Amino acid sequence: MRILLVDDDELLTQALTSFLTSQHYAVDVATDGEAGWDYSQAATYDLIVLDISLPKLDGVRLCQKLRRHQCHSPILLLTAKGDSSDKVMGLDAGADDYLVKPCTTEELSARIRALLRRQSPSVTSLLEWGHLCLNPGACEVTYQGQSLTLSPKEYGLLELFLRNPQRVFSSSIILEHLWGFENAPGEETIRTHIKRLRQKLKAVGAADVIDTVYGMGYRLSAPVEVAPSPTIAPSVADEARAAAIALWDQFKPPMLERMKSLDQAIVAWSTGDLSDQLRQTAIGDAHKLAGSLGMFGFPEGSRLGQAIEHWLETATDGAAVDPLQALVVALYRELEHPPQPSKNDLLTALSEENVDFRTTPDPSSTPLTTETPQTEQEPKPSRSSEIKVLVVDDDALVLATLQQCLPRWGICPITLSNPLSLWDALERENPDLLILDIDMPHINGIEVCRVIRNGNAWNGLPILFLTAHRDPEIILQLYSAGADDYVAKPFTEPEVVTRIFNRLERNRLLQHWRRPTS
């Protein structure tokens, strides 16, 4: 767990840092309010401890500023001001707790544990995984009653996993949680600590506690008390498969609805009566099919959708309609077969849990133009334990995919199907990263990216494109408009999550380098 301590008393901060480090916390120290603010924007903290009487920016105003800018980390005010009016002012400013100096380290430790418990879904002070038990109050770890001796970082790793049992942690995120700025090592150190922790757990019989998610990071595995019978596994797989097919049956009607415009385009082309509007509608529906079908277990369907889109875009008047008709017939035949999901696609993931496919409703807003709004303000920096990603795409199935897969990586997706609502959403949500599609109603995603980069308020926001386009010329346009990266549809969960974390890490490093050294 990582703590930010903001206090200008050097002797006190040294003593508290020594004590908190002995309790397996990683501690960063700031000696004035402005430095505390800078630290809070450069890293994610599990807890922030503030004095009230601070140089440059006092603790109450710093607390207010943090809450105003969507910082959700617990805040403990640790101060010599003990009047009731001071406590009321501090708590009203957004602090979660108020502790008066002088206090014992035991009381401070208890307050910290209580605040961290509020952040954890567990209602008990003990963190458990099957027979494995971690007691934060005593800093003890046992397995079936047998004590484990762990180093401070091994203990911190295990506590991090136990407090977040559903989340996958990349090496960079683990570094951010468990090491301060002054002593952050390389990612190879993470692998070393993971290996040693696994060895110690295995030595007492707690094997397979930590899973490696290839190319992504580490997470806590599901506790297994009894090995499953070999005769049970096939039935479980069959049930998952049946659930996956049922989910495809749920989405098959809207997919077939998108095919109607393709049928209409074939008829109209045959009679020489294809309007520009119908042609563009068919191109748009083919584009969405290309982007969605692969995620539902139809990779060939995505390929056919791309071929249909390309034909509609490039065919000249008078061209024979037979190639288009053959592609559409092949697509219908493909969709008659059961899906063949891979382990990374949406269909497999959805078979494991219930998902709400409703997207965030678009608020009313002023239409997006090629000029940024006159009322633009400076962006509101936001640092919390959860990463906010704003997704703008008019394909509800793509939005549903991201709503389902991103939260288990500690990413909160805010979805919009209407790009005209973007400015309001940016101001309201203050995201850490923006995901755009190219082809959307009202305005092109590349133009949206260009508008953002030409403005002053959000031009530093990382922008990632999800698009079915693969034309090198269009990809060049993305980067020329200011995009940071792109992922081709249909995409897999590990691919898009890795790209998100890579962009966020690079942006964090850039911000750190740009911070004044004085």
C-alpha positions as CSV (number, residue, x, y, z in Angstrom):
1,M,0.0,0.0,0.0
2,R,1.3,3.5,-0.9
3,I,0.9,6.5,1.4
4,L,1.5,10.2,0.7
5,L,2.5,12.1,3.9
6,V,2.3,15.9,3.6
7,D,3.9,17.6,6.7
8,D,6.5,20.3,7.1
9,D,7.9,18.9,10.4
10,E,11.0,17.1,9.3
11,L,11.6,15.2,12.4
12,L,8.0,14.0,12.6
13,T,8.0,12.9,8.9
14,Q,11.2,10.9,9.5
15,A,9.7,9.2,12.5
16,L,6.4,8.5,10.7
17,T,8.1,7.3,7.5
18,S,10.3,4.9,9.6
19,F,7.2,3.5,11.4
20,L,5.0,3.2,8.3
21,T,7.8,1.5,6.4
22,S,8.1,-1.0,9.2
23,Q,4.3,-1.7,8.7
24,H,5.0,-2.5,5.0
25,Y,3.7,0.7,3.6
26,A,5.5,2.6,0.8
27,V,5.7,6.3,1.8
28,D,6.3,9.5,-0.2
29,V,6.9,12.7,1.7
30,A,6.0,16.3,0.7
31,T,6.9,19.3,2.9
32,D,4.3,21.8,1.6
33,G,0.8,21.8,0.2
34,E,1.8,22.6,-3.4
35,A,4.3,19.8,-3.4
36,G,1.7,17.5,-2.0
37,W,-0.6,18.4,-4.9
38,D,2.1,17.6,-7.4
39,Y,2.8,14.2,-5.8
40,S,-1.0,13.4,-5.8
41,Q,-1.1,14.0,-9.6
42,A,2.0,12.0,-10.3
43,A,1.0,8.7,-8.6
44,T,-2.0,6.8,-7.2
45,Y,-2.0,6.7,-3.4
46,D,-4.0,4.3,-1.2
47,L,-4.1,7.0,1.5
48,I,-3.1,10.6,1.9
49,V,-2.1,12.0,5.3
50,L,-2.2,15.8,5.6
51,D,-1.2,18.3,8.2
52,I,-3.4,21.4,8.3
53,S,-0.7,24.1,8.9
54,L,1.3,23.7,5.7
55,P,3.4,26.2,3.7
56,K,2.1,27.5,0.3
57,L,-1.2,25.6,0.5
58,D,-2.7,24.6,3.8
59,G,-4.1,21.1,4.4
60,V,-7.8,22.1,4.4
61,R,-7.5,23.9,1.0
62,L,-5.4,21.0,-0.3
63,C,-8.1,18.6,0.8
64,Q,-10.8,20.6,-0.9
65,K,-8.7,20.8,-4.1
66,L,-8.2,17.1,-4.1
67,R,-11.9,16.4,-3.7
68,R,-12.8,19.0,-6.3
69,H,-10.6,17.3,-8.8
70,Q,-12.1,13.9,-8.2
71,C,-9.4,12.4,-6.0
72,H,-11.1,9.4,-4.2
73,S,-8.2,8.3,-2.1
74,P,-8.9,8.3,1.7
75,I,-7.6,11.5,3.4
76,L,-6.5,11.6,7.0
77,L,-5.9,15.0,8.6
78,L,-3.1,14.7,11.2
79,T,-2.8,18.0,13.0
80,A,-2.2,19.7,16.3
81,K,-5.4,21.7,15.8
82,G,-7.9,20.0,18.1
83,D,-10.8,22.4,18.4
84,S,-14.3,21.1,17.4
85,S,-14.5,23.9,14.8
86,D,-11.2,22.7,13.2
87,K,-12.5,19.2,13.0
88,V,-15.8,20.2,11.5
89,M,-13.9,22.4,8.9
90,G,-11.5,19.5,8.0
91,L,-14.2,16.9,7.7
92,D,-16.4,19.3,5.6
93,A,-13.4,19.9,3.3
94,G,-13.6,16.2,2.4
95,A,-11.3,14.4,4.9
96,D,-12.3,10.9,5.9
97,D,-10.8,11.1,9.3
98,Y,-9.2,13.6,11.7
99,L,-6.5,12.7,14.2
100,V,-5.1,15.2,16.7
101,K,-1.3,15.4,17.5
102,P,0.3,14.2,19.6
103,C,-1.0,10.6,19.0
104,T,0.5,7.2,19.4
105,T,1.8,5.3,16.4
106,E,-0.6,2.5,17.4
107,E,-3.6,4.7,17.1
108,L,-2.3,6.2,13.7
109,S,-1.8,2.6,12.4
110,A,-5.3,1.6,13.5
111,R,-6.9,4.7,11.8
112,I,-5.0,3.9,8.6
113,R,-6.1,0.3,8.6
114,A,-9.7,1.4,9.2
115,L,-9.6,3.8,6.2
116,L,-8.0,1.2,4.0
117,R,-10.7,-1.3,4.9
118,R,-13.3,1.1,3.7
119,Q,-11.7,1.0,0.3
120,S,-11.7,-2.8,0.3
121,P,-14.8,-4.8,-0.6
122,S,-14.0,-7.0,2.4
123,V,-16.0,-6.1,5.6
124,T,-13.5,-7.9,7.8
125,S,-10.1,-6.7,9.0
126,L,-8.7,-10.1,7.9
127,L,-7.8,-10.7,4.3
128,E,-8.4,-14.4,3.4
129,W,-7.9,-16.6,0.4
130,G,-9.0,-20.1,1.2
131,H,-6.8,-21.2,4.1
132,L,-4.4,-18.3,3.5
133,C,-5.0,-15.4,6.0
134,L,-3.3,-11.9,6.2
135,N,-3.9,-9.9,9.3
136,P,-3.1,-6.2,8.6
137,G,-3.3,-5.2,12.2
138,A,-0.5,-7.6,13.3
139,C,1.3,-7.7,9.9
140,E,1.0,-11.5,10.0
141,V,0.4,-14.1,7.3
142,T,-0.6,-17.7,8.0
143,Y,-1.7,-20.7,6.0
144,Q,-3.7,-23.3,7.8
145,G,-2.5,-21.8,11.0
146,Q,1.2,-22.0,10.0
147,S,3.0,-18.7,10.1
148,L,4.8,-17.4,7.0
149,T,7.9,-15.1,7.2
150,L,7.7,-12.6,4.3
151,S,9.9,-9.6,3.5
152,P,8.2,-6.2,3.5
153,K,7.7,-6.2,-0.3
154,E,6.5,-9.8,-0.4
155,Y,4.0,-8.9,2.3
156,G,3.0,-5.7,0.4
157,L,2.5,-7.8,-2.8
158,L,0.3,-10.3,-1.1
159,E,-1.8,-7.6,0.6
160,L,-2.2,-5.8,-2.7
161,F,-3.6,-8.9,-4.4
162,L,-5.8,-9.9,-1.4
163,R,-7.4,-6.4,-1.2
164,N,-8.1,-6.5,-5.0
165,P,-9.0,-10.1,-5.7
166,Q,-10.5,-9.4,-9.1
167,R,-7.9,-7.1,-10.5
168,V,-4.9,-7.7,-12.8
169,F,-1.8,-5.7,-11.9
170,S,0.9,-4.9,-14.4
171,S,4.5,-4.5,-13.2
172,S,4.3,-0.7,-13.6
173,I,1.1,-0.5,-11.5
174,I,2.7,-2.7,-8.8
175,L,5.7,-0.4,-8.8
176,E,3.4,2.6,-8.3
177,H,1.6,1.0,-5.4
178,L,4.5,-0.5,-3.5
179,W,7.5,1.8,-4.1
180,G,8.0,5.5,-3.5
181,F,9.6,7.9,-6.1
182,E,12.9,7.8,-4.2
183,N,13.5,4.1,-4.4
184,A,11.5,2.8,-7.4
185,P,13.4,-0.2,-9.0
186,G,13.0,-1.7,-12.4
187,E,10.3,-4.1,-13.5
188,E,12.7,-7.1,-13.2
189,T,12.5,-6.5,-9.4
190,I,8.8,-7.2,-9.5
191,R,9.4,-10.6,-11.2
192,T,12.0,-11.5,-8.5
193,H,9.6,-10.6,-5.7
194,I,6.8,-12.5,-7.3
195,K,9.0,-15.6,-7.7
196,R,10.1,-15.5,-4.1
197,L,6.6,-15.0,-2.8
198,R,5.4,-18.0,-4.8
199,Q,8.2,-20.1,-3.5
200,K,7.4,-19.3,0.2
201,L,3.7,-19.9,-0.4
202,K,4.3,-23.2,-2.1
203,A,6.6,-24.3,0.8
204,V,3.6,-24.2,3.2
205,G,1.2,-25.8,0.7
206,A,-0.4,-22.6,-0.7
207,A,0.5,-23.2,-4.4
208,D,-1.0,-21.4,-7.3
209,V,-2.1,-18.4,-5.3
210,I,-0.9,-15.8,-7.9
211,D,-1.6,-16.2,-11.6
212,T,0.4,-14.8,-14.4
213,V,-1.7,-13.2,-17.1
214,Y,0.7,-13.5,-20.1
215,G,1.8,-10.1,-21.4
216,M,-0.4,-8.3,-18.9
217,G,0.7,-8.8,-15.3
218,Y,-0.4,-10.8,-12.2
219,R,-3.6,-11.4,-10.3
220,L,-4.9,-13.5,-7.4
221,S,-6.2,-16.9,-8.6
222,A,-9.5,-18.3,-7.4
223,P,-9.1,-20.4,-4.2
224,V,-9.5,-24.1,-4.8
225,E,-10.1,-26.3,-1.7
226,V,-10.8,-29.5,-3.5
227,A,-9.5,-30.6,-6.9
228,P,-12.4,-30.9,-9.4
229,S,-13.3,-34.3,-10.6
230,P,-12.2,-35.0,-14.2
231,T,-15.8,-35.9,-15.1
232,I,-17.0,-32.5,-14.0
233,A,-14.8,-30.4,-16.2
234,P,-16.5,-31.3,-19.5
235,S,-19.9,-30.4,-18.2
236,V,-18.7,-27.0,-16.9
237,A,-17.2,-26.3,-20.4
238,D,-20.4,-27.4,-22.0
239,E,-22.4,-25.0,-19.8
240,A,-20.0,-22.1,-20.6
241,R,-20.3,-23.0,-24.3
242,A,-24.1,-23.1,-24.1
243,A,-24.1,-19.7,-22.3
244,A,-21.9,-18.2,-25.0
245,I,-24.3,-19.5,-27.7
246,A,-27.2,-18.1,-25.8
247,L,-25.6,-14.7,-25.7
248,W,-24.9,-14.8,-29.4
249,D,-28.6,-15.6,-29.9
250,Q,-29.4,-12.5,-28.0
251,F,-27.2,-10.3,-30.3
252,K,-27.9,-12.1,-33.6
253,P,-31.1,-10.1,-34.3
254,P,-29.4,-6.7,-34.3
255,M,-26.6,-8.1,-36.3
256,L,-29.0,-9.4,-39.0
257,E,-30.8,-6.0,-38.8
258,R,-27.5,-4.4,-40.1
259,M,-27.6,-6.8,-43.0
260,K,-30.9,-5.3,-44.3
261,S,-29.1,-2.3,-45.8
262,L,-26.7,-4.6,-47.6
263,D,-29.7,-6.5,-49.2
264,Q,-31.3,-3.2,-50.1
265,A,-28.0,-2.0,-51.7
266,I,-27.8,-5.1,-53.8
267,V,-31.4,-4.7,-55.2
268,A,-30.9,-1.0,-55.8
269,W,-27.5,-1.5,-57.5
270,S,-29.1,-4.2,-59.8
271,T,-31.7,-1.7,-60.9
272,G,-29.3,1.3,-61.2
273,D,-31.2,3.1,-58.4
274,L,-28.7,3.1,-55.6
275,S,-28.9,6.5,-53.8
276,D,-25.9,8.0,-52.1
277,Q,-27.7,7.9,-48.7
278,L,-28.4,4.1,-49.0
279,R,-24.9,3.5,-50.2
280,Q,-23.4,5.3,-47.2
281,T,-25.8,3.5,-44.8
282,A,-24.7,0.1,-46.3
283,I,-21.0,1.1,-46.0
284,G,-21.6,2.1,-42.3
285,D,-23.4,-1.2,-41.5
286,A,-20.7,-3.2,-43.2
287,H,-18.1,-1.3,-41.2
288,K,-19.8,-2.1,-37.9
289,L,-20.1,-5.8,-38.8
290,A,-16.4,-5.9,-39.6
291,G,-15.7,-4.4,-36.3
292,S,-18.0,-6.5,-34.1
293,L,-18.3,-10.0,-35.5
294,G,-14.8,-11.1,-34.8
295,M,-15.3,-10.3,-31.1
296,F,-18.4,-12.6,-31.1
297,G,-16.6,-15.6,-32.5
298,F,-16.9,-14.9,-36.2
299,P,-13.5,-13.8,-37.5
300,E,-14.5,-14.8,-41.0
301,G,-17.5,-12.6,-40.6
302,S,-15.3,-9.7,-39.9
303,R,-13.2,-10.4,-42.9
304,L,-16.3,-10.6,-45.1
305,G,-17.7,-7.3,-43.6
306,Q,-14.4,-5.6,-44.5
307,A,-14.6,-6.9,-48.1
308,I,-18.2,-5.7,-48.4
309,E,-17.3,-2.3,-47.1
310,H,-14.4,-2.0,-49.5
311,W,-16.5,-3.1,-52.5
312,L,-19.2,-0.5,-51.7
313,E,-16.6,2.2,-51.3
314,T,-14.7,1.5,-54.5
315,A,-17.1,0.0,-57.0
316,T,-17.9,2.3,-60.0
317,D,-21.3,2.9,-61.5
318,G,-22.2,0.1,-63.9
319,A,-20.1,-2.5,-62.2
320,A,-21.6,-6.0,-61.9
321,V,-23.3,-6.6,-58.6
322,D,-22.4,-10.3,-58.5
323,P,-19.3,-9.9,-56.3
324,L,-21.2,-7.9,-53.7
325,Q,-24.0,-10.4,-53.7
326,A,-21.6,-13.3,-53.3
327,L,-20.0,-11.6,-50.3
328,V,-23.3,-10.9,-48.6
329,V,-24.5,-14.5,-49.2
330,A,-21.3,-15.8,-47.7
331,L,-21.8,-13.6,-44.7
332,Y,-25.3,-14.9,-44.1
333,R,-24.0,-18.5,-44.3
334,E,-21.2,-17.7,-41.9
335,L,-23.7,-16.4,-39.3
336,E,-25.8,-19.5,-39.6
337,H,-23.0,-21.5,-37.9
338,P,-22.5,-21.5,-34.2
339,P,-19.8,-19.0,-33.0
340,Q,-16.3,-20.2,-32.4
341,P,-15.0,-18.0,-29.6
342,S,-11.4,-17.8,-28.6
343,K,-10.3,-17.4,-25.0
344,N,-9.8,-13.7,-25.5
345,D,-13.0,-12.6,-27.3
346,L,-16.1,-11.0,-26.0
347,L,-18.3,-14.1,-26.2
348,T,-16.0,-16.2,-23.9
349,A,-15.8,-13.4,-21.5
350,L,-19.5,-12.8,-21.4
351,S,-20.2,-16.4,-20.8
352,E,-18.5,-16.1,-17.4
353,E,-20.7,-13.3,-15.9
354,N,-23.9,-11.2,-16.4
355,V,-23.3,-7.9,-18.2
356,D,-25.4,-4.8,-18.5
357,F,-25.2,-3.8,-22.2
358,R,-26.8,-0.4,-21.6
359,T,-24.5,2.5,-22.4
360,T,-24.2,5.7,-20.5
361,P,-26.9,8.1,-21.8
362,D,-25.7,11.1,-23.7
363,P,-26.5,14.4,-22.0
364,S,-27.6,17.3,-24.1
365,S,-24.8,19.4,-25.3
366,T,-23.7,22.0,-27.8
367,P,-22.7,20.5,-31.2
368,L,-19.0,19.9,-31.6
369,T,-17.4,22.3,-34.1
370,T,-13.9,22.7,-35.5
371,E,-13.3,25.3,-32.8
372,T,-13.0,24.5,-29.2
373,P,-15.7,26.1,-27.0
374,Q,-15.1,29.6,-25.8
375,T,-15.9,28.5,-22.3
376,E,-13.2,25.9,-22.1
377,Q,-11.3,25.8,-18.9
378,E,-8.1,24.2,-17.8
379,P,-8.5,20.4,-17.5
380,K,-9.1,19.1,-14.0
381,P,-6.3,16.6,-13.1
382,S,-7.8,13.5,-11.6
383,R,-5.9,10.8,-9.7
384,S,-7.7,8.0,-8.0
385,S,-7.3,4.3,-7.6
386,E,-9.4,3.7,-10.7
387,I,-8.4,4.8,-14.2
388,K,-11.1,6.6,-16.1
389,V,-11.3,6.0,-19.9
390,L,-13.9,7.9,-22.0
391,V,-15.0,5.8,-25.0
392,V,-16.8,7.4,-28.0
393,D,-18.2,4.9,-30.5
394,D,-21.6,4.6,-32.1
395,D,-21.4,0.8,-32.1
396,A,-23.3,-0.4,-28.9
397,L,-21.6,-3.8,-29.2
398,V,-18.1,-2.3,-29.0
399,L,-19.2,-0.2,-26.0
400,A,-20.6,-3.3,-24.3
401,T,-17.3,-5.1,-24.9
402,L,-15.3,-2.4,-23.2
403,Q,-17.9,-2.1,-20.4
404,Q,-17.4,-5.7,-19.6
405,C,-13.6,-6.2,-19.9
406,L,-12.0,-3.0,-18.7
407,P,-13.3,-2.9,-15.1
408,R,-11.4,-6.1,-14.1
409,W,-8.2,-4.3,-15.0
410,G,-9.0,-1.4,-12.7
411,I,-10.3,0.7,-15.6
412,C,-13.6,2.6,-15.4
413,P,-15.1,3.0,-18.9
414,I,-17.4,6.0,-19.5
415,T,-19.2,5.3,-22.8
416,L,-20.8,7.7,-25.3
417,S,-22.4,6.9,-28.6
418,N,-22.8,10.5,-29.7
419,P,-19.6,12.5,-30.3
420,L,-21.5,15.8,-29.9
421,S,-21.6,15.1,-26.1
422,L,-17.8,14.9,-25.9
423,W,-17.0,18.3,-24.4
424,D,-19.6,18.0,-21.6
425,A,-18.2,14.5,-20.8
426,L,-14.6,15.7,-20.8
427,E,-15.5,18.5,-18.3
428,R,-17.7,16.3,-16.2
429,E,-15.6,13.1,-16.1
430,N,-12.0,14.4,-16.5
431,P,-10.8,11.1,-18.0
432,D,-7.2,9.7,-18.0
433,L,-7.5,8.6,-21.6
434,L,-9.9,9.0,-24.6
435,I,-10.9,6.2,-27.0
436,L,-12.3,7.2,-30.4
437,D,-13.7,5.5,-33.4
438,I,-13.2,7.1,-36.9
439,D,-16.6,6.7,-38.5
440,M,-19.3,8.2,-36.2
441,P,-22.5,10.2,-36.7
442,H,-22.2,14.0,-37.1
443,I,-18.4,14.2,-37.2
444,N,-15.4,12.1,-38.0
445,G,-13.2,10.8,-35.2
446,I,-10.1,12.1,-36.8
447,E,-11.5,15.6,-36.8
448,V,-12.5,15.3,-33.1
449,C,-8.8,14.3,-32.4
450,R,-7.6,17.3,-34.4
451,V,-9.9,19.7,-32.5
452,I,-8.7,18.4,-29.1
453,R,-5.0,18.7,-30.1
454,N,-5.5,22.3,-31.4
455,G,-7.1,23.4,-28.1
456,N,-5.5,24.3,-24.9
457,A,-7.6,22.5,-22.3
458,W,-7.3,18.8,-23.3
459,N,-4.4,18.7,-25.8
460,G,-2.3,16.6,-23.4
461,L,-5.0,13.9,-23.1
462,P,-3.8,10.4,-24.4
463,I,-6.0,9.4,-27.4
464,L,-6.3,5.9,-28.6
465,F,-8.3,4.9,-31.7
466,L,-10.4,1.7,-32.1
467,T,-11.1,1.3,-35.8
468,A,-11.8,-1.3,-38.5
469,H,-9.8,0.8,-41.0
470,R,-6.4,-0.7,-41.9
471,D,-5.5,1.6,-44.9
472,P,-2.0,3.0,-44.3
473,E,-3.2,6.4,-45.5
474,I,-5.9,6.6,-42.9
475,I,-3.6,5.4,-40.2
476,L,-1.2,8.2,-41.2
477,Q,-4.1,10.6,-40.9
478,L,-4.7,9.4,-37.3
479,Y,-1.2,10.1,-36.2
480,S,-1.1,13.4,-38.1
481,A,-4.2,14.5,-36.2
482,G,-2.5,13.8,-32.9
483,A,-3.5,10.2,-32.0
484,D,-1.2,8.4,-29.7
485,D,-2.0,4.9,-30.8
486,Y,-4.6,2.7,-32.5
487,V,-6.0,-0.8,-32.3
488,A,-7.7,-2.5,-35.2
489,K,-11.1,-4.0,-34.9
490,P,-12.0,-6.7,-34.1
491,F,-9.7,-6.4,-31.1
492,T,-8.9,-8.8,-28.2
493,E,-9.0,-7.8,-24.5
494,P,-5.3,-8.2,-23.8
495,E,-4.4,-6.1,-26.8
496,V,-6.6,-3.1,-26.0
497,V,-5.8,-3.2,-22.3
498,T,-2.0,-3.3,-23.0
499,R,-2.3,-0.3,-25.3
500,I,-4.2,1.6,-22.7
501,F,-1.6,0.9,-19.9
502,N,1.3,1.7,-22.3
503,R,-0.2,5.1,-23.1
504,L,-1.0,5.9,-19.5
505,E,2.5,5.0,-18.4
506,R,4.1,7.1,-21.0
507,N,1.9,10.0,-20.2
508,R,2.7,9.6,-16.5
509,L,6.4,9.7,-17.2
510,L,6.1,12.8,-19.4
511,Q,4.2,14.6,-16.6
512,H,6.9,13.6,-14.1
513,W,9.7,14.8,-16.4
514,R,7.9,18.1,-16.9
515,R,7.4,18.8,-13.2
516,P,9.6,21.7,-12.0
517,T,12.7,20.4,-10.2
518,S,12.7,23.3,-7.7
